Amino acid sequence: MASPQQKTFCVLEFAKTNSVVTVQRAFRRRFGINPPCPKNIRRWFRQFQESGCLCKGKSPGRLRVSAEQVASIRAAFERRPRKSTNRASRELEIPQSTVWRVLTVRLHLKPYRLQLVQALTNDDKRKRTEFCDSMLEMMEDETFISHLIFSDEATFHLSGTVNRHTVRIWGTEHPHETVEHDRDSPKVNVFYAVSQDKAYGPFFFQGNTVAGQTYVDMLQNWLFTSLQADSHDFIFQQDGAPPHWHLLVRAFLNEKVPQRWIGRKGAQDLALCAWPARSPDLTVCDFFLWGYVKDHVYVPPLPTNLDDLKHGITTAINSVHRDMLIRAWEESSYRIDVARAASGDTLNTCKTGSKS
């Protein structure tokens, strides 16, 4: 960077010779260093002519956001609360950082995540409280958690899905939005089981639904073979989905793992305890696994056929490592404790999103 003395020398020499080359030669002889570029010499000369000074001008700093810009940003998000700040930046020709700052500081809006919740009846809350009491009592045995196996099924559509972790809805209050989903596109049904230390699966079901006999065959030929190879005293959890309520399924569990399964049960079933209806917030598969897998599957380039979809699901599930499972189990214990304290009500886990 040139000093004020060097700038003054260049301006005076250029005023006398009107030649950048002559100024550069004189500069090199005078100061013994490489001269400034022609562009800088001319710029300094123009600055001196216009202002009579070679001092560096004061930076104007951050431009103030006009009331018109604030109004245009407000209108854009009132029309489309799900609009991303990047898209609004392009449409309004306003920097993305400015859009974000106006939304959060000037308009006091927050980016809410889409969240799926279950409506609970008073009876549901009572059963959830009873389940949480039973689980917390059994968790007093330090070995209980290490024997517990959570399981669940999920449907993956080839058409894709809404990524609830990246979609944001801007507003001053939670909008409680829902999303329509195309359920006629090609799809696969996936079964998965997971313990604190290990994952079992995925197992893909053929057809539109998981039939009771198909589910029994899977348990007989695949899941329990794998589980019994690791441990003979595991505790198997399943939710209250229709295939799980099938007489064949309950008869199989009563025979193979009496008093060592958790699920929807009848009066004569030999279950360890009953799984409460509408409780996806209490199982690792629902509050962690499926969201994690779909976040990894539905990213560009999206799968174009069912084989690609299955490969993406398998790859995502195989990327789940033991440290992630341990943290998920800790979260599960916390959720059970909070649900019990809330008298069986759903967990208030709604959070505002990160910058996007």
C-alpha positions as CSV (number, residue, x, y, z in Angstrom):
1,M,0.0,0.0,0.0
2,A,1.4,3.4,-1.0
3,S,2.2,6.0,1.6
4,P,0.8,9.5,1.5
5,Q,4.3,10.8,0.4
6,Q,4.4,8.3,-2.5
7,K,0.9,9.2,-3.6
8,T,1.7,12.9,-3.6
9,F,4.9,12.2,-5.6
10,C,2.9,10.3,-8.2
11,V,0.2,13.1,-8.5
12,L,2.8,15.9,-8.9
13,E,4.8,14.0,-11.5
14,F,1.7,13.0,-13.5
15,A,0.6,16.7,-13.4
16,K,3.9,17.7,-15.0
17,T,4.4,14.9,-17.5
18,N,0.9,13.5,-18.1
19,S,2.6,10.2,-18.7
20,V,2.1,7.1,-16.5
21,V,5.3,5.5,-17.7
22,T,7.4,8.5,-16.9
23,V,5.8,8.6,-13.4
24,Q,6.6,5.0,-12.8
25,R,10.3,5.4,-13.8
26,A,10.7,8.4,-11.6
27,F,9.0,6.6,-8.7
28,R,11.4,3.6,-9.1
29,R,14.4,6.0,-9.0
30,R,13.1,7.9,-6.0
31,F,11.9,5.1,-3.8
32,G,13.8,2.0,-5.1
33,I,10.7,-0.2,-5.2
34,N,8.2,-1.3,-7.8
35,P,5.9,1.6,-8.8
36,P,2.1,1.7,-8.4
37,C,0.0,0.4,-11.4
38,P,-1.2,3.0,-13.9
39,K,-4.8,2.6,-12.7
40,N,-3.9,3.7,-9.2
41,I,-1.8,6.7,-10.4
42,R,-4.7,8.0,-12.5
43,R,-7.2,7.3,-9.7
44,W,-5.1,9.3,-7.2
45,F,-4.8,12.2,-9.7
46,R,-8.6,12.3,-10.3
47,Q,-9.2,12.2,-6.5
48,F,-6.9,15.2,-6.0
49,Q,-8.5,17.1,-8.8
50,E,-12.0,16.5,-7.4
51,S,-11.4,16.8,-3.7
52,G,-8.0,18.4,-3.3
53,C,-7.1,15.6,-1.0
54,L,-5.4,12.2,-1.1
55,C,-6.8,11.0,2.2
56,K,-8.7,7.7,2.2
57,G,-12.4,8.4,2.3
58,K,-14.5,7.2,5.2
59,S,-16.4,4.0,4.5
60,P,-20.2,4.5,4.3
61,G,-20.7,1.4,6.4
62,R,-23.7,-0.9,6.1
63,L,-26.4,0.6,4.0
64,R,-29.6,1.4,5.9
65,V,-32.6,-0.7,5.0
66,S,-35.4,1.5,3.7
67,A,-39.0,1.4,4.8
68,E,-39.9,0.3,1.3
69,Q,-37.6,-2.7,1.5
70,V,-39.0,-3.7,4.9
71,A,-42.5,-3.4,3.5
72,S,-41.6,-5.5,0.4
73,I,-40.1,-8.2,2.6
74,R,-43.1,-8.2,4.9
75,A,-45.5,-8.5,1.9
76,A,-43.5,-11.3,0.3
77,F,-43.7,-13.5,3.5
78,E,-47.3,-12.7,4.2
79,R,-48.2,-14.0,0.7
80,R,-46.0,-17.1,1.1
81,P,-44.9,-17.9,4.7
82,R,-42.9,-20.9,3.4
83,K,-40.7,-18.9,1.1
84,S,-37.0,-19.3,1.8
85,T,-34.8,-16.3,2.5
86,N,-32.6,-17.2,-0.5
87,R,-35.5,-17.1,-2.9
88,A,-36.8,-13.9,-1.4
89,S,-33.3,-12.4,-1.9
90,R,-33.4,-13.3,-5.5
91,E,-36.9,-12.1,-6.1
92,L,-36.5,-8.8,-4.3
93,E,-32.9,-8.2,-5.3
94,I,-32.0,-7.7,-1.6
95,P,-29.0,-9.5,0.0
96,Q,-30.0,-12.7,1.8
97,S,-28.4,-11.5,5.1
98,T,-30.6,-8.3,4.9
99,V,-33.7,-10.4,4.4
100,W,-32.9,-12.6,7.3
101,R,-32.1,-9.5,9.5
102,V,-35.3,-7.7,8.6
103,L,-37.4,-10.9,9.3
104,T,-35.9,-11.5,12.7
105,V,-35.0,-8.0,14.0
106,R,-37.4,-5.7,12.4
107,L,-40.5,-7.9,11.9
108,H,-39.9,-10.2,14.9
109,L,-40.7,-13.4,12.9
110,K,-39.3,-16.8,13.6
111,P,-38.8,-19.8,11.2
112,Y,-40.9,-22.6,12.4
113,R,-40.4,-26.2,11.4
114,L,-43.2,-28.4,10.1
115,Q,-44.1,-31.0,12.8
116,L,-46.4,-34.0,12.8
117,V,-48.3,-34.6,16.0
118,Q,-50.9,-37.0,17.1
119,A,-54.2,-36.0,18.7
120,L,-54.6,-37.7,22.1
121,T,-57.8,-38.5,24.0
122,N,-57.9,-38.5,27.8
123,D,-57.7,-42.3,27.7
124,D,-54.6,-42.1,25.5
125,K,-52.9,-39.8,28.1
126,R,-53.8,-42.2,30.9
127,K,-52.3,-45.2,29.0
128,R,-49.2,-43.2,28.1
129,T,-48.7,-42.2,31.8
130,E,-49.1,-45.9,32.8
131,F,-46.6,-46.9,30.2
132,C,-44.1,-44.3,31.2
133,D,-44.4,-45.3,34.9
134,S,-43.7,-48.9,33.9
135,M,-40.7,-48.1,31.7
136,L,-39.1,-45.8,34.3
137,E,-39.5,-48.5,36.9
138,M,-37.9,-51.1,34.6
139,M,-35.1,-48.7,33.7
140,E,-34.0,-48.7,37.3
141,D,-32.3,-52.0,36.3
142,E,-29.2,-50.8,34.4
143,T,-29.3,-53.8,32.1
144,F,-32.8,-53.1,30.9
145,I,-31.9,-50.5,28.2
146,S,-29.2,-52.7,26.7
147,H,-31.8,-55.5,26.1
148,L,-34.5,-53.2,24.6
149,I,-35.1,-53.4,20.8
150,F,-37.2,-50.7,19.1
151,S,-38.8,-51.6,15.8
152,D,-41.0,-49.8,13.2
153,E,-42.1,-49.7,9.6
154,A,-42.1,-46.8,7.3
155,T,-43.2,-46.1,3.7
156,F,-40.9,-44.4,1.2
157,H,-42.5,-43.0,-1.9
158,L,-40.5,-42.7,-5.1
159,S,-42.1,-39.2,-5.7
160,G,-40.2,-37.9,-2.7
161,T,-41.3,-36.4,0.5
162,V,-41.4,-33.1,2.3
163,N,-38.2,-32.5,4.2
164,R,-39.6,-31.3,7.5
165,H,-36.1,-30.5,8.8
166,T,-35.4,-27.9,6.1
167,V,-38.8,-26.5,5.4
168,R,-39.5,-23.3,7.4
169,I,-42.7,-21.3,7.9
170,W,-42.1,-17.7,8.9
171,G,-44.5,-16.2,11.4
172,T,-45.0,-14.7,14.8
173,E,-46.8,-17.8,16.1
174,H,-46.7,-21.5,15.3
175,P,-48.8,-22.0,12.2
176,H,-49.6,-25.7,12.8
177,E,-49.4,-26.3,9.0
178,T,-50.0,-29.7,7.3
179,V,-48.7,-31.0,4.0
180,E,-50.5,-33.0,1.4
181,H,-48.6,-36.0,0.2
182,D,-49.1,-38.0,-3.0
183,R,-49.7,-41.6,-1.8
184,D,-50.3,-43.2,-5.3
185,S,-46.7,-43.0,-6.4
186,P,-44.5,-46.2,-6.4
187,K,-43.3,-47.0,-2.9
188,V,-41.5,-49.5,-0.7
189,N,-42.4,-50.5,2.9
190,V,-39.4,-50.8,5.2
191,F,-39.0,-52.6,8.5
192,Y,-36.2,-51.8,10.8
193,A,-35.2,-52.7,14.4
194,V,-32.5,-51.0,16.5
195,S,-30.9,-51.5,19.9
196,Q,-28.6,-49.3,21.8
197,D,-25.6,-51.0,20.2
198,K,-26.8,-52.4,16.9
199,A,-29.1,-52.0,13.9
200,Y,-31.1,-54.8,12.4
201,G,-32.2,-54.3,8.8
202,P,-33.6,-52.9,6.6
203,F,-36.1,-55.5,5.6
204,F,-38.3,-54.5,2.6
205,F,-41.9,-55.7,2.3
206,Q,-43.5,-56.3,-1.1
207,G,-47.0,-55.1,-1.9
208,N,-49.1,-52.2,-0.7
209,T,-49.5,-53.3,2.9
210,V,-47.7,-55.4,5.5
211,A,-49.9,-58.4,6.0
212,G,-50.0,-60.2,9.4
213,Q,-48.6,-63.5,7.9
214,T,-45.8,-61.6,6.1
215,Y,-44.9,-59.9,9.3
216,V,-44.8,-63.2,11.2
217,D,-42.6,-64.8,8.5
218,M,-40.2,-61.9,8.7
219,L,-40.0,-62.2,12.5
220,Q,-39.5,-65.9,12.3
221,N,-37.0,-66.1,9.5
222,W,-35.0,-62.9,9.9
223,L,-35.4,-60.7,12.8
224,F,-35.4,-63.2,15.7
225,T,-32.7,-65.3,14.1
226,S,-30.5,-62.2,14.2
227,L,-31.5,-61.2,17.7
228,Q,-31.2,-64.6,19.3
229,A,-27.7,-64.9,17.9
230,D,-26.8,-61.8,19.9
231,S,-28.9,-62.3,23.0
232,H,-31.5,-64.7,24.4
233,D,-33.0,-62.2,26.8
234,F,-33.8,-59.2,24.5
235,I,-37.0,-57.2,24.9
236,F,-38.8,-56.5,21.6
237,Q,-41.0,-53.4,21.1
238,Q,-43.5,-52.8,18.4
239,D,-46.3,-50.2,18.1
240,G,-50.0,-50.7,17.6
241,A,-50.1,-50.9,13.7
242,P,-52.8,-53.2,12.3
243,P,-50.3,-55.9,11.2
244,H,-49.0,-56.0,14.8
245,W,-52.5,-56.7,16.2
246,H,-53.0,-59.7,14.0
247,L,-53.7,-62.9,15.9
248,L,-50.9,-64.7,14.2
249,V,-48.4,-62.1,15.3
250,R,-49.5,-62.0,18.9
251,A,-49.6,-65.8,19.1
252,F,-46.1,-65.9,17.7
253,L,-44.8,-63.4,20.2
254,N,-46.6,-65.1,23.1
255,E,-44.9,-68.4,22.2
256,K,-41.4,-67.2,21.3
257,V,-40.8,-64.3,23.7
258,P,-43.4,-64.4,26.5
259,Q,-43.2,-61.5,28.9
260,R,-40.4,-60.1,26.7
261,W,-42.3,-58.0,24.1
262,I,-44.0,-54.6,24.3
263,G,-46.9,-53.7,22.0
264,R,-50.6,-53.5,21.6
265,K,-52.0,-56.5,23.5
266,G,-55.2,-58.2,24.5
267,A,-56.2,-59.5,27.9
268,Q,-54.7,-63.0,27.3
269,D,-51.4,-61.8,25.7
270,L,-48.2,-62.4,27.5
271,A,-46.6,-59.0,26.9
272,L,-44.2,-57.2,29.2
273,C,-46.3,-54.1,29.0
274,A,-48.8,-52.5,26.6
275,W,-47.6,-49.9,24.1
276,P,-49.8,-46.8,24.3
277,A,-51.6,-45.7,21.1
278,R,-50.4,-42.6,19.2
279,S,-47.0,-42.4,20.8
280,P,-44.4,-41.9,18.0
281,D,-42.7,-39.3,20.2
282,L,-41.5,-42.2,22.5
283,T,-39.8,-44.5,20.1
284,V,-36.4,-44.0,18.7
285,C,-37.4,-45.1,15.2
286,D,-40.0,-42.3,14.9
287,F,-38.4,-39.4,16.6
288,F,-34.9,-40.0,15.2
289,L,-34.4,-42.8,12.7
290,W,-36.9,-42.2,9.9
291,G,-36.3,-38.5,9.8
292,Y,-32.5,-39.1,9.6
293,V,-33.0,-41.6,6.8
294,K,-35.4,-39.5,4.7
295,D,-33.1,-36.5,5.0
296,H,-30.3,-38.6,3.4
297,V,-32.5,-40.4,0.8
298,Y,-34.4,-37.4,-0.6
299,V,-31.5,-35.2,-1.7
300,P,-30.5,-34.5,-5.3
301,P,-30.0,-36.6,-7.4
302,L,-33.3,-38.1,-6.3
303,P,-33.9,-41.9,-6.9
304,T,-35.5,-42.6,-10.2
305,N,-36.7,-46.2,-9.6
306,L,-37.4,-48.5,-6.6
307,D,-34.0,-50.2,-6.8
308,D,-32.3,-46.8,-6.4
309,L,-34.7,-46.0,-3.6
310,K,-33.9,-49.2,-1.7
311,H,-30.2,-48.6,-2.2
312,G,-30.4,-45.1,-0.8
313,I,-32.4,-46.3,2.2
314,T,-29.9,-49.1,2.9
315,T,-27.0,-46.7,2.6
316,A,-28.6,-44.2,4.9
317,I,-29.5,-46.8,7.6
318,N,-26.0,-48.3,7.5
319,S,-24.5,-44.9,8.2
320,V,-26.2,-44.9,11.6
321,H,-23.3,-45.6,14.1
322,R,-23.3,-46.6,17.7
323,D,-22.7,-43.1,19.2
324,M,-25.8,-41.8,17.4
325,L,-27.8,-44.7,18.9
326,I,-26.6,-44.1,22.4
327,R,-27.6,-40.4,22.1
328,A,-31.0,-41.5,20.7
329,W,-31.5,-43.8,23.7
330,E,-30.7,-41.0,26.1
331,E,-33.2,-38.9,24.3
332,S,-35.8,-41.7,24.6
333,S,-35.3,-41.9,28.4
334,Y,-35.7,-38.2,28.7
335,R,-38.9,-38.2,26.6
336,I,-40.4,-40.9,28.7
337,D,-39.6,-39.0,31.9
338,V,-41.1,-35.7,30.5
339,A,-44.2,-37.5,29.1
340,R,-44.8,-39.0,32.6
341,A,-44.3,-35.5,34.2
342,A,-46.8,-34.1,31.6
343,S,-49.5,-36.6,32.6
344,G,-49.1,-38.4,29.2
345,D,-49.4,-35.3,27.0
346,T,-47.3,-35.1,23.9
347,L,-43.9,-33.5,24.2
348,N,-43.6,-29.8,23.4
349,T,-40.7,-30.3,21.1
350,C,-41.5,-27.5,18.6
351,K,-38.3,-25.5,17.9
352,T,-37.5,-22.6,15.6
353,G,-35.2,-23.5,12.7
354,S,-31.7,-22.4,11.9
355,K,-30.8,-19.9,9.3
356,S,-31.7,-21.1,5.8
